[in-house]
Amino acid sequence: MRYNEMKREELIRERNALLEQYEAYRSEGLKLDLSRGKPAADQLDLSMDLLNAPLAAADCVVDGFDCRNYGCPWGLPSMRRFFGELLGVPAEQVIVGGNSSLALMYGTISRAMLFGLANSPAPWSTVPDRKWLCPAPGYDRHFAITEKMGFELIPVDMTPEGPDLDQVERLAQDPAVKGMWCVPKYANPTGVTYSDATCRRLAKMKTGAPDFTVMWDNAYAVHDLADRGDELANIFELAKEAGNEDRFIAFTSTSKITFPGAGVSAMAASSANLDAAKKYLAVETIGYDKLNQLRHLKYLKNAEGVKTQMARHRALLEGKFRILEQTLSRDLDGLGIAEWTHPKGGYFVSLDLPDGCAKRTYELAREVGVTLTPAGATFPYGRDPRDRNLRLAPTCSTTAELGIAASILTVAVRLAAIEKLL
Ligand SMILES: Cc1ncc(COP(=O)(O)O)c(C=O)c1O
């Protein structure tokens, strides 16, 4: 029965029964965690051959470059081809970075602040009331970058097809709005993949700023959890058709393919934007770690190799997502207090509760030993205006831990909802 149709006495009875379960969990002294959006150790074990493969001196020469030495600053040609295949662009449109795509994103915005991008009338730091669009719920580390760079962060609602483009098109008319964050495939945390129509509209829309930039973070490009994963349109083709090639800068990495923090990252952009970036990157570094590029090439080889690797990840992850889904469904279906996403890929499930219940649920879960991503973290400035969204990360727990943590979560959700109704 839906909670909002229950009489007061019924709700009190339900609450008392839940409190009994809750106290039983407390007495167990548990320490569980649904906040870590990272691979578990068994997933990391998959990639040990990347480290263990012996390398003779002759193996270190790739495409005519000795990976043990300086040189080849934009990445080994084979590695640029590798990422070009993943991102759907020619190798010349790719720069291979270091161990973190987030660092490439930070660098891109820093350069725009100091020097401007290819189409910038002036460096962004000279725009006093600069603003940035933040589809939310979204990724807190994205929001943090543009917050630190002095942008006013403007939240944009997420829909099942991507950001609400009526809002985006209206807001982007303002020349002080310099760009937006996008995780176009299996978005963190909603799992949404942008529809073709969304991509087309983003590519075409009119913007007030000539250098309006979409930070296209394709972190989960190959992270399917279903036989038929989502397909993402090729944003660079659409942008070219629309005459807005410079609008999109794409990022990805092997963080959740091999080793987070020790993988290889890449960015893709128009030749004008890549040329602008190279001018300053060439001053910043003599080149990134080509030995790691070499190890990744030997281990993953190409898009087909990545597919095989991702199938192995999927085999380890599917069961975890299933347990979370089944527990949420078992305990919350029909109560009218929760909606959650059913992602076909990525690392997260996004849970929406009645307004004003997310923080309380977080606290109730924490009290009995379950750590959740703090309520609000998925919104700019850490403030969820409706205090209703929680990001759940099932990957890093064992299946046994996950079953218990999810059961505790649902008790916390129900208690918070009843408190609100009473
Ligand atoms: C959307 C998104 N982008 C980027 C990252 C971090 O990527 P990297 O390890 O390449 O810096 C994450 C990590 O969780 C993420 O969820």
The ligand as an SDF file (V2000), in Angstrom:
LIG
                    3D

 16 16  0  0  0  0  0  0  0  0999 V2000
   31.9120   10.8610  -15.2060 C   0  0  0  0  0  0  0  0  0  0  0  0
   33.2940   10.6190  -14.7560 C   0  0  0  0  0  0  0  0  0  0  0  0
   34.3180   11.2530  -15.3580 N   0  0  0  0  0  0  0  0  0  0  0  0
   35.5920   11.0800  -14.9760 C   0  0  0  0  0  0  0  0  0  0  0  0
   35.9080   10.2390  -13.9330 C   0  0  0  0  0  0  0  0  0  0  0  0
   37.3460   10.0900  -13.5470 C   0  0  0  0  0  0  0  0  0  0  0  0
   38.0770    9.7200  -14.6670 O   0  0  0  0  0  0  0  0  0  0  0  0
   39.6670    9.5670  -14.6410 P   0  0  0  0  0  0  0  0  0  0  0  0
   39.9970    8.4380  -13.7440 O   0  0  0  0  0  0  0  0  0  0  0  0
   40.0080    9.2860  -16.0670 O   0  0  0  0  0  0  0  0  0  0  0  0
   40.2470   10.8600  -14.1640 O   0  0  0  0  0  0  0  0  0  0  0  0
   34.8890    9.5590  -13.2660 C   0  0  0  0  0  0  0  0  0  0  0  0
   35.2110    8.6920  -12.1310 C   0  0  0  0  0  0  0  0  0  0  0  0
   34.3740    8.2010  -11.4290 O   0  0  0  0  0  0  0  0  0  0  0  0
   33.5520    9.7610  -13.6850 C   0  0  0  0  0  0  0  0  0  0  0  0
   32.5280    9.1490  -13.0880 O   0  0  0  0  0  0  0  0  0  0  0  0
  1  2  1  0
  2  3  1  0
  2 15  2  0
  3  4  2  0
  4  5  1  0
  5  6  1  0
  5 12  2  0
  6  7  1  0
  7  8  1  0
  8  9  2  0
  8 10  1  0
  8 11  1  0
 12 13  1  0
 12 15  1  0
 13 14  2  0
 15 16  1  0
M  END
$$$$
